Amino acid sequence: MRHDEDTATGSGRAGVLASFRGMRFGVVGLAFLAVLLDGFDSASLSFVLPSLAEQWGIASADFTPAVVLTNIGVVLGYLASGRLAVRLGLRRMLIAGTVLFGVGSLATALVLPLQSLTALSTVRLVTGLGLGVVLPGAVSLATAHHPDRQRQSVSVTVTLGLAFGGTVAGVFGSSMLASVGATGVFWIGGALPLLLAVVMGRWLPAAPVPVAVEGTVAADGTVAVSGADSSAGAAREARVGALFAPGLRAATVLLWIFAFLVFIASYTLQSWVPTLLTGYGFSASQAPIGLAFLSFGGVVGGIVLLLLSARRGIRFALMVMPVIGAVSMVAAATVGTDHTALLLALAGSGAGVTASQIGQLTLAVAMYPAATRTAGVGWAAALGRVGSIVGPATAGVLLALSLPGDDIVLLTAIPVVVAAASAAVLWRLPHAADRTDGAADTEREEREVTAR
């Protein structure tokens, strides 16, 4: 009788665990889809710019305010996500952000026929707010449903949705422009997020405990890290001054330099590659394919980053990946009219730069002790997002000055080279204390399930 009861109890526990793991898969899937659509919408303006410039009879560089304000909106949304998570909860915040950028995309479709740069820039700023909320919300919610040892891989998986979204935009961009036009691209880009928001409203579970949002900076200078328990007595916060303690000062400065420079290159390429390709002889309808190669390279680069960091450590991986990106960008700037070689070079650029962008947060988690880890992650992310504004704005100015596209690509490689050098110095610094959040085990996982 006792044996039968134990068997029944064991079977019940196994069933609960299986159901819980299935729920986790669903959360990651929905979070990934939200980020994928985020990536698609972010790429949409980029790949329609050459076509819009032809239709409106203006230079692509004239769209710089719309590009920059989109990225400013993303930064503002990112910074606001911490407070929104407290007020709304992660689930509602993610759904609200998805609705906002979906509505923003529909508004973009409505204002395009007006041919007003002011109206376009305004709606893109609002769209960017939604885009900026979605990524930290999706990553934080997905990681909140997983034990510590799985959070790094879950975070990278969800974040790669951005690159997948850019790949989809690039692959189907030419056919979409031919069939529905630039306006239709934004109708589609608005309808799909709203549909997903309905699905998430029906099936997406809330975070199991109050969770702080990755990298968000509070008014008092404290910073939260993704997946951290923010319940009373459990919040892990640290002020920025702690990052400059003896033994951390040099590493912090180098990490900030790395993040800022990598984001400059990444967002410059994402924002302007289709426009730059027209200078290589691509037509406005052909140019989106460059975004597909750039973004798919980012997917491959993210996978390589995971494998390389597992074998040699994250510092070594972040020393290698920018070199791949910089070499590929130099190749892209010098291949001339060989379109195949150019697209392959763009894929290499995406692999190196996107992996570096993803990996800098992983490095922050690894190199800081628990007391300063939250601040380290958050401020590295914040510095990176400053680069996401500076890079596209600078490239827009260079385009307005009629600088050739290959020269702009070559100049964009310079910050990546400097980032690689900073990573090399970081690699040589003492880093025996580097760690990952791998302390959780199966027993803790079962306790989490039982608590639910």
C-alpha positions, 0 to 999 in steps of 0.5 A: 500500500505504501509502495502504491502511494509512493508510486502515485506521488512520484507519478504525480510529481513527474506529471506536474514537472512535465506540465511545468516544463511545457509551460516554460517552453510556451513562455519562451516561445511567446516571448521569442515571437514578441521579440521577433516581431520587435525585430521585424518592425525595427528592420521595416523602416530600414529596408523601406527607406530606399523605396520611400526616398524614391517615392518622396523624391528626397535623399535617404539621409533626409530620413535620419530624424525618423531613424534616430527618433526610433532609437531614442524611443527604444532607449526611453522605453527600455529605461521606463520598463523598470517602473512599468514592470512594478506598476503593471507586472511583466506580463501586462508590460510585455503585452502593452509594449507589443500593442504599442509598437503594433499601433505605432506601425499602423500609425506609420502606415497611415502617415506615409501617404502624407509624405511628412517627415515630421509626422513619420518621425513622431509616430516612429518615436512612439513606436520605439517606446513600445519596441524598447519595452518589449525586449527587457520584458520578454527576456525578464519574463522568460527567465523568471520561469527558469532556474538560474542555471538555464537563464543565460541560454534562455536570455540569449535565445529570446534575444536572438528573436531580434536577429530572426525578425531582421532576417524575416524582414530582409528575406521577404522585404523585396517581395513585400515591397513589390506586392503591398508597397511600403505602406503595406509593410507597416500594415502587416507589421502592425497587425501581427503584433496586435494578434500576438498580444491577443494570444499572449493575453489568453495564454501567457502566464505572469511571472512566478514572483516579482521580478526586476527588469534587466538593466533598468536604472532607477532614479536613485542610481540602482540597477536591476538584473534580469530574473532577479527576485525583487520581493522584500528583502531579496532585491539585489541592488548596487550603486554605480560607484561600487563598479569602480572599487579596486579590482573592478575599476579597469574592467568596468571602464573597458566594458563600458567602452566595449558596449558603447562601441559595439552598439554604435556599429550594430545599430548603424548597420541595422539602420542603414544597410539597405540604403548603403547597398544602393551605393553598391548597385542594388536597386531599392527593391533588392536592397532588403536582402542585405538586411537578411544576410546581416541578421542571419549572420547575427543568429549564427554569431549568437550560436557561435558565441554560446559554443565558444564561451562554453569552451574558452570563456566569455572574455575570450569569445568577446575578444574573437567575435569583434575581430570577425565583425571588423574583418568582415566589414573591411571586406564588405567595404573593399569587394567592389561590385561583387554582390555575392562576396558583399552579402557574405561579408555582411553576414560575417559582420552581423555574426561578429557585431551581434554576438558582441552586442549579446555577449557584453551583458553576459560578460557583465553577469560573469565578471561582477560579484553578486553585490555589484552584478546588477549595477554592472549589467544595467550600466553596461546596457545603458552605455550601449544604448547611447551608442545605438543613438550616436551610430545611426545619427552619425551615419545619417550625417555622413550620408547627407555629406554624400560620403560613399557607402563603402567609406561609411562601412569602413569607418563603422569598422573602426569602433569595432576594432577598438572594441576588440582591443578593449576586449583583449585588454579585458581578457588579460586582466585577472578574471579568476572570479568570473562566474555564471548563475549556475548554482541552481540544481534539479532539487531547487527546480522541483521545490519551485514547482511544488511551491507553485 
